[in-house]
Amino acid sequence: MEMVSVSGLKNNPSAALRLAQKDVVVVMNRDQPDALMLGVAAGGLLDAKGVKPALATALFRDGHLSLGRAATLAGMEAGQFASHVSRLGIAVIRLNDVETTSDMDTLEQWLASS
């Protein structure tokens, strides 16, 4: 087990990540443990069946990964991943009100010109 301080993590996060690739890292805040860091490759966590698709789905759902990057992480084609998240009730396309209105206006213009 390795240990880094909060200030050490702040000043050199790369060093803490390198340590976490080899072993569990305890992040200490003053004299108290504050967090644990565990490298996913070191524990073989990503190799278990279903872990990569589940992780990719959660990261996509929370807006941390694009559809393409999430699909790559999940080991799926983009269309296959889009179907996967759709079945789970996760929107593949997320537009705000302004974007939706703009898209609808564009669609109406296109339909009128056809």
VEXTI-905970 format. One record per atom (N, C-alpha, C): residue number from 0; chain; atom name; x, y, z. Coordinates in steps of 0.05 Angstrom, whole numbers. Layout:
% residues N
NUM,A,CA,X,Y,Z
...
***
This chain:
% residues 114
0,A,N,17,-23,0
0,A,CA,0,0,0
0,A,C,18,25,0
1,A,N,9,45,-16
1,A,CA,25,69,-18
1,A,C,9,92,-5
2,A,N,22,114,0
2,A,CA,8,137,13
2,A,C,18,163,0
3,A,N,-2,181,-5
3,A,CA,5,208,-14
3,A,C,-12,227,3
4,A,N,-2,251,6
4,A,CA,-17,272,20
4,A,C,-35,286,0
5,A,N,-55,300,10
5,A,CA,-72,316,-7
5,A,C,-56,336,-23
6,A,N,-37,350,-9
6,A,CA,-20,370,-23
6,A,C,-2,356,-43
7,A,N,8,332,-37
7,A,CA,24,317,-57
7,A,C,8,309,-81
8,A,N,-17,302,-76
8,A,CA,-35,295,-99
8,A,C,-41,320,-116
9,A,N,-45,342,-103
9,A,CA,-50,367,-117
9,A,C,-25,376,-133
10,A,N,-2,374,-121
10,A,CA,22,383,-134
10,A,C,32,365,-156
11,A,N,28,339,-153
11,A,CA,38,320,-172
11,A,C,19,296,-176
12,A,N,-4,301,-189
12,A,CA,-24,279,-192
12,A,C,-13,256,-208
13,A,N,5,261,-227
13,A,CA,16,240,-244
13,A,C,31,219,-227
14,A,N,45,229,-207
14,A,CA,60,210,-190
14,A,C,41,192,-175
15,A,N,19,204,-165
15,A,CA,-1,188,-150
15,A,C,-14,168,-169
16,A,N,-19,176,-193
16,A,CA,-32,157,-212
16,A,C,-13,134,-219
17,A,N,13,140,-222
17,A,CA,33,119,-227
17,A,C,33,99,-204
18,A,N,32,110,-179
18,A,CA,32,92,-156
18,A,C,7,75,-156
19,A,N,-16,87,-163
19,A,CA,-41,72,-163
19,A,C,-42,50,-184
20,A,N,-26,52,-205
20,A,CA,-24,31,-225
20,A,C,-11,6,-214
21,A,N,4,9,-192
21,A,CA,19,-13,-181
21,A,C,6,-24,-155
22,A,N,-7,-7,-140
22,A,CA,-18,-15,-114
22,A,C,-39,5,-105
23,A,N,-53,-1,-84
23,A,CA,-73,17,-72
23,A,C,-58,41,-60
24,A,N,-69,65,-65
24,A,CA,-57,89,-54
24,A,C,-77,102,-35
25,A,N,-68,107,-11
25,A,CA,-84,121,9
25,A,C,-77,151,7
26,A,N,-98,168,4
26,A,CA,-93,197,4
26,A,C,-99,207,32
27,A,N,-79,218,44
27,A,CA,-81,228,72
27,A,C,-86,258,72
28,A,N,-105,266,89
28,A,CA,-111,294,94
28,A,C,-104,299,123
29,A,N,-82,312,127
29,A,CA,-69,315,153
29,A,C,-62,288,163
30,A,N,-73,279,185
30,A,CA,-67,252,195
30,A,C,-89,232,191
31,A,N,-108,239,174
31,A,CA,-131,221,170
31,A,C,-133,212,140
32,A,N,-139,186,136
32,A,CA,-143,177,108
32,A,C,-168,191,97
33,A,N,-165,201,73
33,A,CA,-187,217,60
33,A,C,-199,202,36
34,A,N,-182,187,22
34,A,CA,-192,174,-2
34,A,C,-173,151,-9
35,A,N,-183,133,-26
35,A,CA,-167,111,-36
35,A,C,-166,114,-66
36,A,N,-142,108,-78
36,A,CA,-139,107,-107
36,A,C,-131,79,-114
37,A,N,-145,68,-134
37,A,CA,-138,41,-143
37,A,C,-137,41,-174
38,A,N,-115,34,-184
38,A,CA,-112,32,-213
38,A,C,-128,9,-224
39,A,N,-145,15,-244
39,A,CA,-162,-6,-255
39,A,C,-147,-28,-269
40,A,N,-125,-21,-281
40,A,CA,-109,-41,-296
40,A,C,-95,-60,-276
41,A,N,-86,-49,-254
41,A,CA,-70,-65,-235
41,A,C,-88,-87,-223
42,A,N,-112,-82,-217
42,A,CA,-130,-102,-205
42,A,C,-143,-119,-225
43,A,N,-139,-114,-251
43,A,CA,-153,-129,-271
43,A,C,-183,-124,-271
44,A,N,-191,-102,-260
44,A,CA,-219,-95,-257
44,A,C,-234,-93,-284
45,A,N,-220,-83,-304
45,A,CA,-234,-79,-330
45,A,C,-237,-105,-346
46,A,N,-223,-126,-337
46,A,CA,-224,-151,-352
46,A,C,-248,-168,-345
47,A,N,-262,-163,-323
47,A,CA,-285,-179,-316
47,A,C,-308,-173,-336
48,A,N,-323,-194,-341
48,A,CA,-344,-193,-361
48,A,C,-365,-171,-353
49,A,N,-371,-154,-372
49,A,CA,-392,-133,-369
49,A,C,-382,-108,-356
50,A,N,-358,-107,-346
50,A,CA,-348,-83,-332
50,A,C,-344,-60,-351
51,A,N,-331,-65,-374
51,A,CA,-326,-43,-393
51,A,C,-352,-31,-404
52,A,N,-372,-47,-412
52,A,CA,-397,-35,-421
52,A,C,-412,-20,-399
53,A,N,-411,-31,-374
53,A,CA,-424,-17,-352
53,A,C,-411,10,-346
54,A,N,-384,10,-346
54,A,CA,-369,34,-341
54,A,C,-374,55,-363
55,A,N,-373,46,-388
55,A,CA,-377,64,-411
55,A,C,-405,75,-410
56,A,N,-425,59,-403
56,A,CA,-453,68,-401
56,A,C,-456,89,-380
57,A,N,-444,85,-356
57,A,CA,-446,104,-335
57,A,C,-432,130,-342
58,A,N,-409,129,-354
58,A,CA,-394,153,-362
58,A,C,-409,168,-384
59,A,N,-421,154,-403
59,A,CA,-437,167,-424
59,A,C,-462,180,-412
60,A,N,-476,165,-395
60,A,CA,-501,175,-382
60,A,C,-495,201,-367
61,A,N,-473,202,-353
61,A,CA,-466,226,-337
61,A,C,-453,248,-352
62,A,N,-449,244,-379
62,A,CA,-438,265,-396
62,A,C,-408,267,-395
63,A,N,-394,247,-385
63,A,CA,-365,248,-384
63,A,C,-351,238,-409
64,A,N,-365,221,-425
64,A,CA,-355,211,-450
64,A,C,-374,215,-472
65,A,N,-364,220,-496
65,A,CA,-381,222,-520
65,A,C,-390,194,-527
66,A,N,-410,193,-545
66,A,CA,-420,167,-554
66,A,C,-398,150,-566
67,A,N,-382,162,-583
67,A,CA,-360,148,-596
67,A,C,-339,137,-577
68,A,N,-331,153,-558
68,A,CA,-311,144,-539
68,A,C,-322,123,-520
69,A,N,-347,126,-512
69,A,CA,-360,107,-495
69,A,C,-363,80,-510
70,A,N,-370,81,-535
70,A,CA,-372,57,-551
70,A,C,-345,43,-553
71,A,N,-324,58,-557
71,A,CA,-297,46,-559
71,A,C,-290,33,-532
72,A,N,-295,47,-510
72,A,CA,-289,35,-484
72,A,C,-305,9,-480
73,A,N,-330,9,-488
73,A,CA,-347,-14,-485
73,A,C,-340,-37,-504
74,A,N,-324,-31,-524
74,A,CA,-317,-51,-544
74,A,C,-339,-56,-564
75,A,N,-355,-36,-569
75,A,CA,-378,-38,-587
75,A,C,-375,-18,-610
76,A,N,-390,-23,-632
76,A,CA,-393,-3,-653
76,A,C,-411,19,-642
77,A,N,-409,43,-653
77,A,CA,-425,65,-643
77,A,C,-455,60,-645
78,A,N,-464,48,-667
78,A,CA,-492,42,-670
78,A,C,-502,22,-649
79,A,N,-485,2,-645
79,A,CA,-492,-19,-625
79,A,C,-493,-7,-597
80,A,N,-474,11,-591
80,A,CA,-475,24,-564
80,A,C,-499,42,-562
81,A,N,-506,56,-583
81,A,CA,-529,74,-582
81,A,C,-554,57,-577
82,A,N,-557,35,-589
82,A,CA,-580,17,-584
82,A,C,-580,7,-555
83,A,N,-556,0,-545
83,A,CA,-553,-9,-518
83,A,C,-562,11,-498
84,A,N,-553,36,-500
84,A,CA,-561,57,-481
84,A,C,-591,64,-485
85,A,N,-600,64,-509
85,A,CA,-629,69,-514
85,A,C,-646,49,-500
86,A,N,-639,24,-501
86,A,CA,-654,3,-487
86,A,C,-655,8,-457
87,A,N,-634,21,-446
87,A,CA,-633,27,-418
87,A,C,-647,53,-411
88,A,N,-659,67,-431
88,A,CA,-673,92,-426
88,A,C,-655,116,-425
89,A,N,-631,114,-435
89,A,CA,-612,136,-435
89,A,C,-614,149,-462
90,A,N,-618,176,-463
90,A,CA,-620,190,-488
90,A,C,-593,191,-502
91,A,N,-594,184,-528
91,A,CA,-570,184,-544
91,A,C,-563,213,-552
92,A,N,-583,228,-558
92,A,CA,-580,256,-567
92,A,C,-592,274,-545
93,A,N,-576,292,-536
93,A,CA,-586,311,-515
93,A,C,-583,339,-525
94,A,N,-606,352,-529
94,A,CA,-607,379,-539
94,A,C,-621,397,-518
95,A,N,-611,422,-516
95,A,CA,-626,440,-499
95,A,C,-648,454,-516
96,A,N,-663,471,-504
96,A,CA,-686,483,-517
96,A,C,-678,499,-542
97,A,N,-656,514,-540
97,A,CA,-647,530,-563
97,A,C,-638,512,-586
98,A,N,-624,490,-580
98,A,CA,-615,472,-601
98,A,C,-639,457,-614
99,A,N,-658,450,-598
99,A,CA,-681,436,-608
99,A,C,-697,455,-626
100,A,N,-701,480,-618
100,A,CA,-715,499,-635
100,A,C,-701,504,-661
101,A,N,-674,506,-659
101,A,CA,-658,511,-684
101,A,C,-661,487,-702
102,A,N,-659,463,-692
102,A,CA,-661,439,-708
102,A,C,-689,437,-721
103,A,N,-710,443,-706
103,A,CA,-737,442,-717
103,A,C,-740,463,-739
104,A,N,-729,487,-735
104,A,CA,-730,508,-756
104,A,C,-716,498,-781
105,A,N,-693,486,-778
105,A,CA,-678,476,-801
105,A,C,-694,454,-815
106,A,N,-706,436,-800
106,A,CA,-722,415,-812
106,A,C,-746,427,-827
107,A,N,-759,446,-816
107,A,CA,-782,459,-830
107,A,C,-774,472,-855
108,A,N,-751,486,-855
108,A,CA,-740,498,-880
108,A,C,-734,477,-901
109,A,N,-722,456,-892
109,A,CA,-714,434,-911
109,A,C,-740,422,-922
110,A,N,-760,416,-906
110,A,CA,-785,405,-916
110,A,C,-799,424,-935
111,A,N,-798,449,-929
111,A,CA,-811,469,-947
111,A,C,-797,471,-974
112,A,N,-771,466,-975
112,A,CA,-757,468,-1000
112,A,C,-758,442,-1016
113,A,N,-768,421,-1004
113,A,CA,-769,395,-1019
113,A,C,-793,392,-1036
***
